[in-house]
């Protein structure tokens, strides 16, 4: 897919480190990807799954499974409407928000970008304000959009080369 075609897509970070009702984190991710397919006006692009150590999480948090997906928003979708749909999927898969920052979760869907839109509202900041600081976002994103994909005035590859996070393990 060309860079111009991907410019019309929304990129979504997918993560989980607690098993859901399905019994495993991996199954939850597979089912969440299926739910994302239903939101896309074109075939969904999904990176491989990676394992990462918890970052800025409470002590004892289990490792995360992470991926990034690219979906083409339906013509009626806005960035905010897509965010609300992502939050509904999280809830459907057992996500509970206690208010504790970076707590373990059954599913986390973060809207990284929505086409080329920028947003800075209480509900939504685009592009995602910390995506460029997280290897668990950058590596899977590069897998589907290439390292020269622009983000906040630089490329994903440039951000990744400067990222101090520990390496990821590609999940089998």
MODELLER restraints for C-alpha pairs under 7 A, 6 or more apart:
rsr = mdl.restraints
at = mdl.atoms
rsr.add(forms.Gaussian(group=physical.xy_distance, feature=features.Distance(at['CA:7:A'], at['CA:115:A']), mean=5.31, stdev=0.5))
rsr.add(forms.Gaussian(group=physical.xy_distance, feature=features.Distance(at['CA:7:A'], at['CA:116:A']), mean=6.48, stdev=0.5))
rsr.add(forms.Gaussian(group=physical.xy_distance, feature=features.Distance(at['CA:8:A'], at['CA:72:A']), mean=6.53, stdev=0.5))
rsr.add(forms.Gaussian(group=physical.xy_distance, feature=features.Distance(at['CA:8:A'], at['CA:115:A']), mean=4.56, stdev=0.5))
rsr.add(forms.Gaussian(group=physical.xy_distance, feature=features.Distance(at['CA:9:A'], at['CA:70:A']), mean=6.04, stdev=0.5))
rsr.add(forms.Gaussian(group=physical.xy_distance, feature=features.Distance(at['CA:9:A'], at['CA:71:A']), mean=5.43, stdev=0.5))
rsr.add(forms.Gaussian(group=physical.xy_distance, feature=features.Distance(at['CA:9:A'], at['CA:72:A']), mean=4.47, stdev=0.5))
rsr.add(forms.Gaussian(group=physical.xy_distance, feature=features.Distance(at['CA:9:A'], at['CA:73:A']), mean=6.45, stdev=0.5))
rsr.add(forms.Gaussian(group=physical.xy_distance, feature=features.Distance(at['CA:9:A'], at['CA:114:A']), mean=6.32, stdev=0.5))
rsr.add(forms.Gaussian(group=physical.xy_distance, feature=features.Distance(at['CA:9:A'], at['CA:115:A']), mean=5.09, stdev=0.5))
rsr.add(forms.Gaussian(group=physical.xy_distance, feature=features.Distance(at['CA:10:A'], at['CA:70:A']), mean=5.58, stdev=0.5))
rsr.add(forms.Gaussian(group=physical.xy_distance, feature=features.Distance(at['CA:10:A'], at['CA:71:A']), mean=5.37, stdev=0.5))
rsr.add(forms.Gaussian(group=physical.xy_distance, feature=features.Distance(at['CA:10:A'], at['CA:72:A']), mean=6.14, stdev=0.5))
rsr.add(forms.Gaussian(group=physical.xy_distance, feature=features.Distance(at['CA:10:A'], at['CA:73:A']), mean=6.67, stdev=0.5))
rsr.add(forms.Gaussian(group=physical.xy_distance, feature=features.Distance(at['CA:10:A'], at['CA:113:A']), mean=5.31, stdev=0.5))
rsr.add(forms.Gaussian(group=physical.xy_distance, feature=features.Distance(at['CA:10:A'], at['CA:114:A']), mean=4.17, stdev=0.5))
rsr.add(forms.Gaussian(group=physical.xy_distance, feature=features.Distance(at['CA:10:A'], at['CA:115:A']), mean=5.54, stdev=0.5))
rsr.add(forms.Gaussian(group=physical.xy_distance, feature=features.Distance(at['CA:11:A'], at['CA:68:A']), mean=6.80, stdev=0.5))
rsr.add(forms.Gaussian(group=physical.xy_distance, feature=features.Distance(at['CA:11:A'], at['CA:69:A']), mean=5.69, stdev=0.5))
rsr.add(forms.Gaussian(group=physical.xy_distance, feature=features.Distance(at['CA:11:A'], at['CA:70:A']), mean=4.53, stdev=0.5))
rsr.add(forms.Gaussian(group=physical.xy_distance, feature=features.Distance(at['CA:11:A'], at['CA:71:A']), mean=6.56, stdev=0.5))
rsr.add(forms.Gaussian(group=physical.xy_distance, feature=features.Distance(at['CA:11:A'], at['CA:111:A']), mean=6.29, stdev=0.5))
rsr.add(forms.Gaussian(group=physical.xy_distance, feature=features.Distance(at['CA:11:A'], at['CA:112:A']), mean=5.34, stdev=0.5))
rsr.add(forms.Gaussian(group=physical.xy_distance, feature=features.Distance(at['CA:11:A'], at['CA:113:A']), mean=5.28, stdev=0.5))
rsr.add(forms.Gaussian(group=physical.xy_distance, feature=features.Distance(at['CA:11:A'], at['CA:114:A']), mean=6.68, stdev=0.5))
rsr.add(forms.Gaussian(group=physical.xy_distance, feature=features.Distance(at['CA:12:A'], at['CA:68:A']), mean=5.51, stdev=0.5))
rsr.add(forms.Gaussian(group=physical.xy_distance, feature=features.Distance(at['CA:12:A'], at['CA:69:A']), mean=5.20, stdev=0.5))
rsr.add(forms.Gaussian(group=physical.xy_distance, feature=features.Distance(at['CA:12:A'], at['CA:70:A']), mean=6.35, stdev=0.5))
rsr.add(forms.Gaussian(group=physical.xy_distance, feature=features.Distance(at['CA:12:A'], at['CA:109:A']), mean=6.38, stdev=0.5))
rsr.add(forms.Gaussian(group=physical.xy_distance, feature=features.Distance(at['CA:12:A'], at['CA:110:A']), mean=5.47, stdev=0.5))
rsr.add(forms.Gaussian(group=physical.xy_distance, feature=features.Distance(at['CA:12:A'], at['CA:111:A']), mean=4.68, stdev=0.5))
rsr.add(forms.Gaussian(group=physical.xy_distance, feature=features.Distance(at['CA:12:A'], at['CA:112:A']), mean=5.39, stdev=0.5))
rsr.add(forms.Gaussian(group=physical.xy_distance, feature=features.Distance(at['CA:13:A'], at['CA:67:A']), mean=6.01, stdev=0.5))
rsr.add(forms.Gaussian(group=physical.xy_distance, feature=features.Distance(at['CA:13:A'], at['CA:68:A']), mean=4.47, stdev=0.5))
rsr.add(forms.Gaussian(group=physical.xy_distance, feature=features.Distance(at['CA:13:A'], at['CA:69:A']), mean=6.55, stdev=0.5))
rsr.add(forms.Gaussian(group=physical.xy_distance, feature=features.Distance(at['CA:13:A'], at['CA:109:A']), mean=5.64, stdev=0.5))
rsr.add(forms.Gaussian(group=physical.xy_distance, feature=features.Distance(at['CA:13:A'], at['CA:110:A']), mean=5.02, stdev=0.5))
rsr.add(forms.Gaussian(group=physical.xy_distance, feature=features.Distance(at['CA:13:A'], at['CA:111:A']), mean=6.55, stdev=0.5))
rsr.add(forms.Gaussian(group=physical.xy_distance, feature=features.Distance(at['CA:13:A'], at['CA:112:A']), mean=6.62, stdev=0.5))
rsr.add(forms.Gaussian(group=physical.xy_distance, feature=features.Distance(at['CA:13:A'], at['CA:137:A']), mean=6.33, stdev=0.5))
rsr.add(forms.Gaussian(group=physical.xy_distance, feature=features.Distance(at['CA:14:A'], at['CA:66:A']), mean=5.50, stdev=0.5))
rsr.add(forms.Gaussian(group=physical.xy_distance, feature=features.Distance(at['CA:14:A'], at['CA:67:A']), mean=5.07, stdev=0.5))
rsr.add(forms.Gaussian(group=physical.xy_distance, feature=features.Distance(at['CA:14:A'], at['CA:68:A']), mean=5.67, stdev=0.5))
rsr.add(forms.Gaussian(group=physical.xy_distance, feature=features.Distance(at['CA:14:A'], at['CA:108:A']), mean=5.76, stdev=0.5))
rsr.add(forms.Gaussian(group=physical.xy_distance, feature=features.Distance(at['CA:14:A'], at['CA:109:A']), mean=4.88, stdev=0.5))
rsr.add(forms.Gaussian(group=physical.xy_distance, feature=features.Distance(at['CA:14:A'], at['CA:110:A']), mean=6.70, stdev=0.5))
rsr.add(forms.Gaussian(group=physical.xy_distance, feature=features.Distance(at['CA:15:A'], at['CA:64:A']), mean=6.38, stdev=0.5))
rsr.add(forms.Gaussian(group=physical.xy_distance, feature=features.Distance(at['CA:15:A'], at['CA:65:A']), mean=5.50, stdev=0.5))
rsr.add(forms.Gaussian(group=physical.xy_distance, feature=features.Distance(at['CA:15:A'], at['CA:66:A']), mean=4.41, stdev=0.5))
rsr.add(forms.Gaussian(group=physical.xy_distance, feature=features.Distance(at['CA:15:A'], at['CA:67:A']), mean=6.55, stdev=0.5))
rsr.add(forms.Gaussian(group=physical.xy_distance, feature=features.Distance(at['CA:15:A'], at['CA:107:A']), mean=5.84, stdev=0.5))
rsr.add(forms.Gaussian(group=physical.xy_distance, feature=features.Distance(at['CA:15:A'], at['CA:108:A']), mean=5.00, stdev=0.5))
rsr.add(forms.Gaussian(group=physical.xy_distance, feature=features.Distance(at['CA:15:A'], at['CA:109:A']), mean=6.64, stdev=0.5))
rsr.add(forms.Gaussian(group=physical.xy_distance, feature=features.Distance(at['CA:16:A'], at['CA:25:A']), mean=6.37, stdev=0.5))
rsr.add(forms.Gaussian(group=physical.xy_distance, feature=features.Distance(at['CA:16:A'], at['CA:64:A']), mean=5.46, stdev=0.5))
rsr.add(forms.Gaussian(group=physical.xy_distance, feature=features.Distance(at['CA:16:A'], at['CA:65:A']), mean=5.51, stdev=0.5))
rsr.add(forms.Gaussian(group=physical.xy_distance, feature=features.Distance(at['CA:16:A'], at['CA:66:A']), mean=6.87, stdev=0.5))
rsr.add(forms.Gaussian(group=physical.xy_distance, feature=features.Distance(at['CA:16:A'], at['CA:105:A']), mean=5.70, stdev=0.5))
rsr.add(forms.Gaussian(group=physical.xy_distance, feature=features.Distance(at['CA:16:A'], at['CA:106:A']), mean=5.17, stdev=0.5))
rsr.add(forms.Gaussian(group=physical.xy_distance, feature=features.Distance(at['CA:16:A'], at['CA:107:A']), mean=4.59, stdev=0.5))
rsr.add(forms.Gaussian(group=physical.xy_distance, feature=features.Distance(at['CA:16:A'], at['CA:108:A']), mean=5.97, stdev=0.5))
rsr.add(forms.Gaussian(group=physical.xy_distance, feature=features.Distance(at['CA:17:A'], at['CA:25:A']), mean=6.32, stdev=0.5))
rsr.add(forms.Gaussian(group=physical.xy_distance, feature=features.Distance(at['CA:17:A'], at['CA:62:A']), mean=5.94, stdev=0.5))
rsr.add(forms.Gaussian(group=physical.xy_distance, feature=features.Distance(at['CA:17:A'], at['CA:63:A']), mean=5.91, stdev=0.5))
rsr.add(forms.Gaussian(group=physical.xy_distance, feature=features.Distance(at['CA:17:A'], at['CA:64:A']), mean=4.46, stdev=0.5))
rsr.add(forms.Gaussian(group=physical.xy_distance, feature=features.Distance(at['CA:17:A'], at['CA:65:A']), mean=6.25, stdev=0.5))
rsr.add(forms.Gaussian(group=physical.xy_distance, feature=features.Distance(at['CA:17:A'], at['CA:104:A']), mean=5.99, stdev=0.5))
rsr.add(forms.Gaussian(group=physical.xy_distance, feature=features.Distance(at['CA:17:A'], at['CA:105:A']), mean=5.77, stdev=0.5))
rsr.add(forms.Gaussian(group=physical.xy_distance, feature=features.Distance(at['CA:17:A'], at['CA:106:A']), mean=6.11, stdev=0.5))
rsr.add(forms.Gaussian(group=physical.xy_distance, feature=features.Distance(at['CA:18:A'], at['CA:25:A']), mean=5.97, stdev=0.5))
rsr.add(forms.Gaussian(group=physical.xy_distance, feature=features.Distance(at['CA:18:A'], at['CA:104:A']), mean=6.36, stdev=0.5))
rsr.add(forms.Gaussian(group=physical.xy_distance, feature=features.Distance(at['CA:18:A'], at['CA:105:A']), mean=5.37, stdev=0.5))
rsr.add(forms.Gaussian(group=physical.xy_distance, feature=features.Distance(at['CA:18:A'], at['CA:106:A']), mean=4.63, stdev=0.5))
rsr.add(forms.Gaussian(group=physical.xy_distance, feature=features.Distance(at['CA:19:A'], at['CA:25:A']), mean=4.48, stdev=0.5))
rsr.add(forms.Gaussian(group=physical.xy_distance, feature=features.Distance(at['CA:19:A'], at['CA:106:A']), mean=5.78, stdev=0.5))
rsr.add(forms.Gaussian(group=physical.xy_distance, feature=features.Distance(at['CA:20:A'], at['CA:28:A']), mean=6.27, stdev=0.5))
rsr.add(forms.Gaussian(group=physical.xy_distance, feature=features.Distance(at['CA:20:A'], at['CA:93:A']), mean=6.47, stdev=0.5))
rsr.add(forms.Gaussian(group=physical.xy_distance, feature=features.Distance(at['CA:20:A'], at['CA:94:A']), mean=6.34, stdev=0.5))
rsr.add(forms.Gaussian(group=physical.xy_distance, feature=features.Distance(at['CA:20:A'], at['CA:106:A']), mean=5.42, stdev=0.5))
rsr.add(forms.Gaussian(group=physical.xy_distance, feature=features.Distance(at['CA:22:A'], at['CA:28:A']), mean=6.14, stdev=0.5))
rsr.add(forms.Gaussian(group=physical.xy_distance, feature=features.Distance(at['CA:37:A'], at['CA:44:A']), mean=5.66, stdev=0.5))
rsr.add(forms.Gaussian(group=physical.xy_distance, feature=features.Distance(at['CA:39:A'], at['CA:73:A']), mean=6.98, stdev=0.5))
rsr.add(forms.Gaussian(group=physical.xy_distance, feature=features.Distance(at['CA:40:A'], at['CA:71:A']), mean=5.03, stdev=0.5))
rsr.add(forms.Gaussian(group=physical.xy_distance, feature=features.Distance(at['CA:40:A'], at['CA:72:A']), mean=4.98, stdev=0.5))
rsr.add(forms.Gaussian(group=physical.xy_distance, feature=features.Distance(at['CA:40:A'], at['CA:73:A']), mean=5.51, stdev=0.5))
rsr.add(forms.Gaussian(group=physical.xy_distance, feature=features.Distance(at['CA:40:A'], at['CA:74:A']), mean=6.27, stdev=0.5))
rsr.add(forms.Gaussian(group=physical.xy_distance, feature=features.Distance(at['CA:41:A'], at['CA:72:A']), mean=5.24, stdev=0.5))
rsr.add(forms.Gaussian(group=physical.xy_distance, feature=features.Distance(at['CA:41:A'], at['CA:73:A']), mean=5.88, stdev=0.5))
rsr.add(forms.Gaussian(group=physical.xy_distance, feature=features.Distance(at['CA:41:A'], at['CA:74:A']), mean=5.07, stdev=0.5))
rsr.add(forms.Gaussian(group=physical.xy_distance, feature=features.Distance(at['CA:42:A'], at['CA:71:A']), mean=6.97, stdev=0.5))
rsr.add(forms.Gaussian(group=physical.xy_distance, feature=features.Distance(at['CA:42:A'], at['CA:72:A']), mean=5.64, stdev=0.5))
rsr.add(forms.Gaussian(group=physical.xy_distance, feature=features.Distance(at['CA:44:A'], at['CA:69:A']), mean=6.86, stdev=0.5))
rsr.add(forms.Gaussian(group=physical.xy_distance, feature=features.Distance(at['CA:44:A'], at['CA:70:A']), mean=5.90, stdev=0.5))
rsr.add(forms.Gaussian(group=physical.xy_distance, feature=features.Distance(at['CA:44:A'], at['CA:71:A']), mean=5.09, stdev=0.5))
rsr.add(forms.Gaussian(group=physical.xy_distance, feature=features.Distance(at['CA:45:A'], at['CA:69:A']), mean=5.46, stdev=0.5))
rsr.add(forms.Gaussian(group=physical.xy_distance, feature=features.Distance(at['CA:45:A'], at['CA:70:A']), mean=5.02, stdev=0.5))
rsr.add(forms.Gaussian(group=physical.xy_distance, feature=features.Distance(at['CA:45:A'], at['CA:71:A']), mean=6.68, stdev=0.5))
rsr.add(forms.Gaussian(group=physical.xy_distance, feature=features.Distance(at['CA:45:A'], at['CA:144:A']), mean=6.80, stdev=0.5))
rsr.add(forms.Gaussian(group=physical.xy_distance, feature=features.Distance(at['CA:46:A'], at['CA:68:A']), mean=5.93, stdev=0.5))
rsr.add(forms.Gaussian(group=physical.xy_distance, feature=features.Distance(at['CA:46:A'], at['CA:69:A']), mean=4.32, stdev=0.5))
rsr.add(forms.Gaussian(group=physical.xy_distance, feature=features.Distance(at['CA:46:A'], at['CA:70:A']), mean=6.47, stdev=0.5))
rsr.add(forms.Gaussian(group=physical.xy_distance, feature=features.Distance(at['CA:46:A'], at['CA:144:A']), mean=6.80, stdev=0.5))
rsr.add(forms.Gaussian(group=physical.xy_distance, feature=features.Distance(at['CA:47:A'], at['CA:67:A']), mean=5.59, stdev=0.5))
rsr.add(forms.Gaussian(group=physical.xy_distance, feature=features.Distance(at['CA:47:A'], at['CA:68:A']), mean=5.50, stdev=0.5))
rsr.add(forms.Gaussian(group=physical.xy_distance, feature=features.Distance(at['CA:47:A'], at['CA:69:A']), mean=6.33, stdev=0.5))
rsr.add(forms.Gaussian(group=physical.xy_distance, feature=features.Distance(at['CA:47:A'], at['CA:140:A']), mean=5.36, stdev=0.5))
rsr.add(forms.Gaussian(group=physical.xy_distance, feature=features.Distance(at['CA:47:A'], at['CA:141:A']), mean=6.97, stdev=0.5))
rsr.add(forms.Gaussian(group=physical.xy_distance, feature=features.Distance(at['CA:47:A'], at['CA:143:A']), mean=5.73, stdev=0.5))
rsr.add(forms.Gaussian(group=physical.xy_distance, feature=features.Distance(at['CA:47:A'], at['CA:144:A']), mean=5.77, stdev=0.5))
rsr.add(forms.Gaussian(group=physical.xy_distance, feature=features.Distance(at['CA:48:A'], at['CA:67:A']), mean=6.23, stdev=0.5))
rsr.add(forms.Gaussian(group=physical.xy_distance, feature=features.Distance(at['CA:48:A'], at['CA:140:A']), mean=6.72, stdev=0.5))
rsr.add(forms.Gaussian(group=physical.xy_distance, feature=features.Distance(at['CA:49:A'], at['CA:65:A']), mean=6.31, stdev=0.5))
rsr.add(forms.Gaussian(group=physical.xy_distance, feature=features.Distance(at['CA:49:A'], at['CA:66:A']), mean=5.52, stdev=0.5))
rsr.add(forms.Gaussian(group=physical.xy_distance, feature=features.Distance(at['CA:49:A'], at['CA:67:A']), mean=4.97, stdev=0.5))
rsr.add(forms.Gaussian(group=physical.xy_distance, feature=features.Distance(at['CA:49:A'], at['CA:170:A']), mean=6.06, stdev=0.5))
rsr.add(forms.Gaussian(group=physical.xy_distance, feature=features.Distance(at['CA:49:A'], at['CA:171:A']), mean=5.39, stdev=0.5))
rsr.add(forms.Gaussian(group=physical.xy_distance, feature=features.Distance(at['CA:50:A'], at['CA:65:A']), mean=5.52, stdev=0.5))
rsr.add(forms.Gaussian(group=physical.xy_distance, feature=features.Distance(at['CA:50:A'], at['CA:66:A']), mean=5.13, stdev=0.5))
rsr.add(forms.Gaussian(group=physical.xy_distance, feature=features.Distance(at['CA:50:A'], at['CA:67:A']), mean=6.38, stdev=0.5))
rsr.add(forms.Gaussian(group=physical.xy_distance, feature=features.Distance(at['CA:50:A'], at['CA:168:A']), mean=6.15, stdev=0.5))
rsr.add(forms.Gaussian(group=physical.xy_distance, feature=features.Distance(at['CA:50:A'], at['CA:169:A']), mean=5.44, stdev=0.5))
rsr.add(forms.Gaussian(group=physical.xy_distance, feature=features.Distance(at['CA:50:A'], at['CA:170:A']), mean=4.26, stdev=0.5))
rsr.add(forms.Gaussian(group=physical.xy_distance, feature=features.Distance(at['CA:50:A'], at['CA:171:A']), mean=4.96, stdev=0.5))
rsr.add(forms.Gaussian(group=physical.xy_distance, feature=features.Distance(at['CA:51:A'], at['CA:63:A']), mean=6.59, stdev=0.5))
rsr.add(forms.Gaussian(group=physical.xy_distance, feature=features.Distance(at['CA:51:A'], at['CA:64:A']), mean=5.53, stdev=0.5))
rsr.add(forms.Gaussian(group=physical.xy_distance, feature=features.Distance(at['CA:51:A'], at['CA:65:A']), mean=4.67, stdev=0.5))
rsr.add(forms.Gaussian(group=physical.xy_distance, feature=features.Distance(at['CA:51:A'], at['CA:66:A']), mean=6.25, stdev=0.5))
rsr.add(forms.Gaussian(group=physical.xy_distance, feature=features.Distance(at['CA:51:A'], at['CA:168:A']), mean=5.75, stdev=0.5))
rsr.add(forms.Gaussian(group=physical.xy_distance, feature=features.Distance(at['CA:51:A'], at['CA:169:A']), mean=5.07, stdev=0.5))
rsr.add(forms.Gaussian(group=physical.xy_distance, feature=features.Distance(at['CA:51:A'], at['CA:170:A']), mean=6.16, stdev=0.5))
rsr.add(forms.Gaussian(group=physical.xy_distance, feature=features.Distance(at['CA:51:A'], at['CA:171:A']), mean=5.99, stdev=0.5))
rsr.add(forms.Gaussian(group=physical.xy_distance, feature=features.Distance(at['CA:52:A'], at['CA:63:A']), mean=5.69, stdev=0.5))
rsr.add(forms.Gaussian(group=physical.xy_distance, feature=features.Distance(at['CA:52:A'], at['CA:64:A']), mean=5.23, stdev=0.5))
rsr.add(forms.Gaussian(group=physical.xy_distance, feature=features.Distance(at['CA:52:A'], at['CA:65:A']), mean=6.50, stdev=0.5))
rsr.add(forms.Gaussian(group=physical.xy_distance, feature=features.Distance(at['CA:52:A'], at['CA:136:A']), mean=6.37, stdev=0.5))
rsr.add(forms.Gaussian(group=physical.xy_distance, feature=features.Distance(at['CA:52:A'], at['CA:168:A']), mean=5.26, stdev=0.5))
rsr.add(forms.Gaussian(group=physical.xy_distance, feature=features.Distance(at['CA:52:A'], at['CA:169:A']), mean=6.77, stdev=0.5))
rsr.add(forms.Gaussian(group=physical.xy_distance, feature=features.Distance(at['CA:53:A'], at['CA:63:A']), mean=4.89, stdev=0.5))
rsr.add(forms.Gaussian(group=physical.xy_distance, feature=features.Distance(at['CA:53:A'], at['CA:64:A']), mean=6.39, stdev=0.5))
rsr.add(forms.Gaussian(group=physical.xy_distance, feature=features.Distance(at['CA:54:A'], at['CA:61:A']), mean=6.45, stdev=0.5))
rsr.add(forms.Gaussian(group=physical.xy_distance, feature=features.Distance(at['CA:54:A'], at['CA:62:A']), mean=6.83, stdev=0.5))
rsr.add(forms.Gaussian(group=physical.xy_distance, feature=features.Distance(at['CA:54:A'], at['CA:63:A']), mean=5.58, stdev=0.5))
rsr.add(forms.Gaussian(group=physical.xy_distance, feature=features.Distance(at['CA:54:A'], at['CA:64:A']), mean=6.41, stdev=0.5))
rsr.add(forms.Gaussian(group=physical.xy_distance, feature=features.Distance(at['CA:56:A'], at['CA:102:A']), mean=6.62, stdev=0.5))
rsr.add(forms.Gaussian(group=physical.xy_distance, feature=features.Distance(at['CA:57:A'], at['CA:102:A']), mean=5.00, stdev=0.5))
rsr.add(forms.Gaussian(group=physical.xy_distance, feature=features.Distance(at['CA:57:A'], at['CA:103:A']), mean=5.94, stdev=0.5))
rsr.add(forms.Gaussian(group=physical.xy_distance, feature=features.Distance(at['CA:58:A'], at['CA:103:A']), mean=6.31, stdev=0.5))
rsr.add(forms.Gaussian(group=physical.xy_distance, feature=features.Distance(at['CA:61:A'], at['CA:104:A']), mean=6.18, stdev=0.5))
rsr.add(forms.Gaussian(group=physical.xy_distance, feature=features.Distance(at['CA:66:A'], at['CA:136:A']), mean=6.26, stdev=0.5))
rsr.add(forms.Gaussian(group=physical.xy_distance, feature=features.Distance(at['CA:67:A'], at['CA:140:A']), mean=5.44, stdev=0.5))
rsr.add(forms.Gaussian(group=physical.xy_distance, feature=features.Distance(at['CA:68:A'], at['CA:137:A']), mean=6.85, stdev=0.5))
rsr.add(forms.Gaussian(group=physical.xy_distance, feature=features.Distance(at['CA:68:A'], at['CA:140:A']), mean=5.45, stdev=0.5))
rsr.add(forms.Gaussian(group=physical.xy_distance, feature=features.Distance(at['CA:68:A'], at['CA:141:A']), mean=5.44, stdev=0.5))
rsr.add(forms.Gaussian(group=physical.xy_distance, feature=features.Distance(at['CA:79:A'], at['CA:114:A']), mean=5.85, stdev=0.5))
rsr.add(forms.Gaussian(group=physical.xy_distance, feature=features.Distance(at['CA:83:A'], at['CA:111:A']), mean=6.52, stdev=0.5))
rsr.add(forms.Gaussian(group=physical.xy_distance, feature=features.Distance(at['CA:86:A'], at['CA:109:A']), mean=6.13, stdev=0.5))
rsr.add(forms.Gaussian(group=physical.xy_distance, feature=features.Distance(at['CA:90:A'], at['CA:107:A']), mean=5.58, stdev=0.5))
rsr.add(forms.Gaussian(group=physical.xy_distance, feature=features.Distance(at['CA:90:A'], at['CA:108:A']), mean=6.36, stdev=0.5))
rsr.add(forms.Gaussian(group=physical.xy_distance, feature=features.Distance(at['CA:90:A'], at['CA:109:A']), mean=6.89, stdev=0.5))
rsr.add(forms.Gaussian(group=physical.xy_distance, feature=features.Distance(at['CA:93:A'], at['CA:106:A']), mean=6.73, stdev=0.5))
rsr.add(forms.Gaussian(group=physical.xy_distance, feature=features.Distance(at['CA:93:A'], at['CA:107:A']), mean=6.62, stdev=0.5))
rsr.add(forms.Gaussian(group=physical.xy_distance, feature=features.Distance(at['CA:94:A'], at['CA:106:A']), mean=6.11, stdev=0.5))
rsr.add(forms.Gaussian(group=physical.xy_distance, feature=features.Distance(at['CA:95:A'], at['CA:105:A']), mean=6.11, stdev=0.5))
rsr.add(forms.Gaussian(group=physical.xy_distance, feature=features.Distance(at['CA:95:A'], at['CA:106:A']), mean=5.52, stdev=0.5))
rsr.add(forms.Gaussian(group=physical.xy_distance, feature=features.Distance(at['CA:95:A'], at['CA:107:A']), mean=5.91, stdev=0.5))
rsr.add(forms.Gaussian(group=physical.xy_distance, feature=features.Distance(at['CA:111:A'], at['CA:128:A']), mean=6.80, stdev=0.5))
rsr.add(forms.Gaussian(group=physical.xy_distance, feature=features.Distance(at['CA:112:A'], at['CA:126:A']), mean=6.61, stdev=0.5))
rsr.add(forms.Gaussian(group=physical.xy_distance, feature=features.Distance(at['CA:112:A'], at['CA:127:A']), mean=5.49, stdev=0.5))
rsr.add(forms.Gaussian(group=physical.xy_distance, feature=features.Distance(at['CA:112:A'], at['CA:128:A']), mean=4.67, stdev=0.5))
rsr.add(forms.Gaussian(group=physical.xy_distance, feature=features.Distance(at['CA:112:A'], at['CA:131:A']), mean=6.93, stdev=0.5))
rsr.add(forms.Gaussian(group=physical.xy_distance, feature=features.Distance(at['CA:113:A'], at['CA:126:A']), mean=5.79, stdev=0.5))
rsr.add(forms.Gaussian(group=physical.xy_distance, feature=features.Distance(at['CA:113:A'], at['CA:127:A']), mean=4.93, stdev=0.5))
rsr.add(forms.Gaussian(group=physical.xy_distance, feature=features.Distance(at['CA:113:A'], at['CA:128:A']), mean=6.65, stdev=0.5))
rsr.add(forms.Gaussian(group=physical.xy_distance, feature=features.Distance(at['CA:117:A'], at['CA:126:A']), mean=6.90, stdev=0.5))
rsr.add(forms.Gaussian(group=physical.xy_distance, feature=features.Distance(at['CA:118:A'], at['CA:126:A']), mean=4.91, stdev=0.5))
rsr.add(forms.Gaussian(group=physical.xy_distance, feature=features.Distance(at['CA:118:A'], at['CA:127:A']), mean=6.18, stdev=0.5))
rsr.add(forms.Gaussian(group=physical.xy_distance, feature=features.Distance(at['CA:119:A'], at['CA:125:A']), mean=4.94, stdev=0.5))
rsr.add(forms.Gaussian(group=physical.xy_distance, feature=features.Distance(at['CA:119:A'], at['CA:126:A']), mean=4.73, stdev=0.5))
rsr.add(forms.Gaussian(group=physical.xy_distance, feature=features.Distance(at['CA:120:A'], at['CA:126:A']), mean=6.57, stdev=0.5))
rsr.add(forms.Gaussian(group=physical.xy_distance, feature=features.Distance(at['CA:131:A'], at['CA:137:A']), mean=6.13, stdev=0.5))
rsr.add(forms.Gaussian(group=physical.xy_distance, feature=features.Distance(at['CA:132:A'], at['CA:138:A']), mean=6.69, stdev=0.5))
rsr.add(forms.Gaussian(group=physical.xy_distance, feature=features.Distance(at['CA:132:A'], at['CA:159:A']), mean=5.86, stdev=0.5))
rsr.add(forms.Gaussian(group=physical.xy_distance, feature=features.Distance(at['CA:133:A'], at['CA:163:A']), mean=6.27, stdev=0.5))
rsr.add(forms.Gaussian(group=physical.xy_distance, feature=features.Distance(at['CA:134:A'], at['CA:163:A']), mean=6.99, stdev=0.5))
rsr.add(forms.Gaussian(group=physical.xy_distance, feature=features.Distance(at['CA:134:A'], at['CA:165:A']), mean=6.95, stdev=0.5))
rsr.add(forms.Gaussian(group=physical.xy_distance, feature=features.Distance(at['CA:135:A'], at['CA:160:A']), mean=6.47, stdev=0.5))
rsr.add(forms.Gaussian(group=physical.xy_distance, feature=features.Distance(at['CA:135:A'], at['CA:163:A']), mean=6.45, stdev=0.5))
rsr.add(forms.Gaussian(group=physical.xy_distance, feature=features.Distance(at['CA:135:A'], at['CA:165:A']), mean=5.98, stdev=0.5))
rsr.add(forms.Gaussian(group=physical.xy_distance, feature=features.Distance(at['CA:136:A'], at['CA:168:A']), mean=6.96, stdev=0.5))
rsr.add(forms.Gaussian(group=physical.xy_distance, feature=features.Distance(at['CA:138:A'], at['CA:156:A']), mean=6.35, stdev=0.5))
rsr.add(forms.Gaussian(group=physical.xy_distance, feature=features.Distance(at['CA:138:A'], at['CA:160:A']), mean=6.20, stdev=0.5))
rsr.add(forms.Gaussian(group=physical.xy_distance, feature=features.Distance(at['CA:142:A'], at['CA:156:A']), mean=6.69, stdev=0.5))
rsr.add(forms.Gaussian(group=physical.xy_distance, feature=features.Distance(at['CA:147:A'], at['CA:155:A']), mean=6.42, stdev=0.5))
rsr.add(forms.Gaussian(group=physical.xy_distance, feature=features.Distance(at['CA:147:A'], at['CA:156:A']), mean=5.08, stdev=0.5))
rsr.add(forms.Gaussian(group=physical.xy_distance, feature=features.Distance(at['CA:147:A'], at['CA:157:A']), mean=4.32, stdev=0.5))
rsr.add(forms.Gaussian(group=physical.xy_distance, feature=features.Distance(at['CA:148:A'], at['CA:155:A']), mean=4.94, stdev=0.5))
rsr.add(forms.Gaussian(group=physical.xy_distance, feature=features.Distance(at['CA:148:A'], at['CA:156:A']), mean=6.02, stdev=0.5))
rsr.add(forms.Gaussian(group=physical.xy_distance, feature=features.Distance(at['CA:148:A'], at['CA:157:A']), mean=6.08, stdev=0.5))
rsr.add(forms.Gaussian(group=physical.xy_distance, feature=features.Distance(at['CA:149:A'], at['CA:155:A']), mean=5.21, stdev=0.5))
rsr.add(forms.Gaussian(group=physical.xy_distance, feature=features.Distance(at['CA:149:A'], at['CA:156:A']), mean=5.59, stdev=0.5))
rsr.add(forms.Gaussian(group=physical.xy_distance, feature=features.Distance(at['CA:150:A'], at['CA:156:A']), mean=6.26, stdev=0.5))
